[in-house]
Amino acid sequence: MAFEGQEIKINNITYSDSFRQQGMRQKLIQELLNRGIPQGPVLEAIRVIPRHYFLDPVFEHQAYEDIAFRIAADQTISQPYTVAFQTQLLEVKKLQKILEIGTGSGYQCAVLCHLGAQVFSLERQKELHDKAVRFLPLLGYRPKLFFGDGFKGLPSYGPFDSIIVTCGAPYVPPALIEQLANNGRLVIPVGEGKEQVMTLILKDQNGQITQTTFDRFKFVPMLQKRVST
């Protein structure tokens, strides 16, 4: 999918993808390569998808810096390295059924869609959910989007081949483990406070769980028993 020359309008804001912005994305790709993200489909998705579409236009010139940004509802769009790292851990294959907890800006969701996954994305902030419902189809992506509590997941639609959590969880929600298919992968940042430990949970063919931890990352908290309308 190419966005060059394509204009998208939402909330009276017109977005376009210029050669300059494409060049900035290419520089970002090199930075992610230097940080250890391997060349492959994940970086190709990040190279193609215009991240500046997911930010307020005032921040357009900073869209391809490797930093997180505040968006509406006191949430953030994760820094590109975090998106790449989590997505790489998922080992996405085409037509896999993936549950995303925390639609947020929709950027991570777009990356998963671009990789060919069947994405089910759950957001607890109504403002963000409503924007994603309008915005992602304009980019040609059609995930199944839901408004609700991420701690509960989507039991009616499981099991899922993979699950990704894009906010800091104080613990691994049991419902997500239950909704993970055998031979599935759950990527979740775990911990309370300012930083969380990126955690990969594997469920084998017999339903047994193993867990591997990686570096520390910063996420907004996953709030329990609260859905904002």
N, C-alpha and C positions, 0 to 999 in steps of 0.2 A: 504493500500500500504506500503510495506517495502522496505527500501533502503540498508539494511545490506548486505554487500558483493558485491553490485552492483557498477560498475565503469562507470562513465560518462565522456566523453571527449568533450570539446568544446574549440575552439581557442588554440589547442595544450596543454591544461591543463586537467589533469586527476583528477577527483574527486571521492572519495570513502567515505563510512560512517562506521567508526570503532566503536567498543564497547566503546572506550574512549569518542568519540564524542556523542554517544547515552547517556552515563552517564552524560555528561555535559548538555545535553538537559533536562535530568531528574532533575538536580539541578535547571535549569532555571524554569522548571514547578513549583517546590516548591517555588521559589522566586515569581512567578506570583500569586500562591495561597496565599502567605503571603500578597501580595498587593491587594487582594480582587477579583481577577478573579476566578469565580467559576469553580469547576471541571465539565467537560463536553466535548462536541465535539470540541470546540474551542481550549482548551488546548491539546486535543488529537491530533489535526492537528499540533500544534506547537511541540508536542513531537515527531511526526513522521517525519516531513519535515526537511531535513538537511539544516539549515540556512547557514552553512558554504559554501554550493554550490553557494550561491548568492553573496559571497564576494571574493575579491582578496585573493588568497591563503596565502599571507603574513599576513593577519589578521585572519587566521583560528583559532588560539588559543584564540582569543577574540570574536569569533562568537556567543558564548552563554552567554556573558555578556549582561545585560539589558541596552544596549546603542545603539544609532544610529551610522551609519557609512557612510562616504562619498563614493559614487560610481562614475561612469563616468558621464560626462556632468554636473558636479557641483550639482548633486542630491544626495539624501541619501536613504539608506534602514532604515525604521523606527525601533525604538527600539521595542523589543518583547512586552513590556507592551502596547505600543501604538497600535500595530497590534491587540493584544488580546482585548483591550478595544473597539476599533472601531468595530471589528468583533462581539463582544458580543452585542453591540448596534444594529447591523443589524438583529439579531435573524434569522440567515440564516436557511432556510428549503431546503430540497433536491428539485432540479429541478427549484428552483426560478431563475428568470431572473434578473441578477445583473449587473449594470453598474459600472465599476471602472474608476475613473478619476485619471490618473497617474500610469501607469504600473510600472515605475521605474525598480527596479531590478527584479520584477516578484514575489517576496516573498509573498506579500499580495494576489496577484492573485492566487498563488499556494494554499494558505490557503483556499480561497473561493472555488476553484475547489475541494479541498480535502473534503470540507463539502457538495459537491454534487450540487453546484449551476451551472447554465449556465452563464458563465462569459463573458461579453463584456468589454474589457479593452482598454482605450484610452491613448496614450502617445504622447506628443508634441516633444520629443527629438528623432530624427531618430535613433541615435546610440543605445539608450536604447530599442526602439521599435524593431529594427532589431535583437538585441541580444535575446530579449524575444521570438521572433518568432522562433529562432533556439533552444533556451534552454529549454523552458517549455515542449515541446513535448518529449524531452529526459527523463523527469521525469514522463512521462505518463499523463501529463495534456494538454488539448487541448482547451483553451479558444479562443474566437474570438478576435483577436488583431487588433487594428486600430492605425494609425498615424494621429494625428490631434489636434484641439483646444479643450481643455477640457471645456472651457466656453460655447461651442456650444453643447456639448454632442454628442449623436448619434440619432438624431430625426427619422431617417429612420428605426431604430431598436426598438424604444420604443413602448409602455410604459414599464418601468422596475419596478419589484416588490420592488427593493431596489437600492439605489445608494450610493456609498462610494467615498469620495474625499480624496486622500492621500497627498495633498499639502495644504498650507495655502491660503485660498481664502479671498480676501479683502471684499467680500460680497457674498451672495448666488446667483449664476447665475440663472436668471429667466428661462433659457432654461432647467435647471435641474429640476426645480419645474414642468415645463410643461411635462417633460418626465417621471415623477414619477407617477406610477399607483395609483389609489384609493386604500386605505389601505396600501400604500407604506411607506417606511422608507428611509430617506436621512440622512447620517452621514457625517458631513463636519466640518473641523476646520476653524473658521471664525475670521479674524482680520488681520490688517497690523502690521508690526513690527516683533519683535523677537519671540513673542508667540501668539497663537491663542486660542480661546475658542472652545472646542469641542461642537458641536451643533447637536442635533437630531431633525429632522423635520418630522412630521407625516402628511400624507394626508389621511383624513377619507374617508368613502365610498361616501360621497357627494362632495369630492374635497376640503373640508375645511382644512386649515393648522393650526397646532399647533407646538410650538417650545419649546424645553427644552435645557438648557445649563448645561455643566459639567465643569470639571477642564480645566486648561490651558495646552497646549502642544506646542511643538516646531516643526515646519515643514518648509521645503523650500517653497518659495512663488509660488503661481499659477500665472504665467505670462500671462497677457491678450494680445490678438491680436499679438501673436508671436509664430511661430512654427519653431523650429530649425531643419535644415536639415544636 
